[in-house]
Amino acid sequence: MKKIISMLLISAFTVLGLVGCAEVSSDKETVNTPTTEISVAETSGVNDEIETSDIKDTVDESSDKKMLVIYFSATGTTKGIAEKIASVTGADLYEIKPKEPYTDEDLNYNDDGSRATKEQNNKDVRPEYEDIELDIENDYSTIFLGYPIWWGEEPRIIDTFVESYNFDGKTIIPFCTSGSSSIEKSSSNISEKNGTGNWLSGNRFSGSATDDEIKNWLTGLKLLAKD
């Protein structure tokens, strides 16, 4: 009789032990399952953020501006052409501003005593301009330089500008506005005064030049793809 009771007790303890193990195992799965899911989600989120950041950095680096349109314009004519070139090329745009702005009287071609007449008659004059807040020598590889033609040549303030910079390793493309005078003399003057960089011959525009004229010119320079 005692043997039967002992066997029954052993069986009971065995059954209880198995049930306990099953419950512990079940609890472990319940705890582990959501932990695993959260871990996967967090990992996926981190990876996505890293990939997005990498792409953004690449885009920023590849979109750095390499072209600059810089110009002097006393009446606004050259400014209009400069704005069109910058718009077509996506280049940065900057105006060379004289410390002493030119008035209508200063630009009176018929007055031998006007400021512009005196400046153009003296090749050593170097009018000052406002500080240029650009790192031209380090940030740009192609520079469009615009100006009006005064008395057949570049304004003396342009001489001040070109003598202030080293354009080694850069391509400089002059452009001018004029009713009839060509760009050849002024282009030769400023390239010699600067003495650095690769100077292209440049182009003269009338104040009414169209976007298509500018695009054709830039395409000829191989700065724009043909349509």
Secondary structure, DSSP 8 states (H G I E B T S, - for coil): -HHHHHHHHHHHHHHHHHHHHHHHHHHHHHHHHHHHHHHHHHHHHHHHHHHHHHHHHHHHHHT---EEEEE--SSSHHHHHHHHHHHHHT-EEEE--BSS---TTTT-TT-TTSHHHHHHT-TT----B----S-HHHH-SEEEEEEE-BTTB--HHHHHHHTT---TT-EEEEEEE-SS--SHHHHHHHHHHH--SEE---EEE-TT--HHHHHHHHHHTTSS---
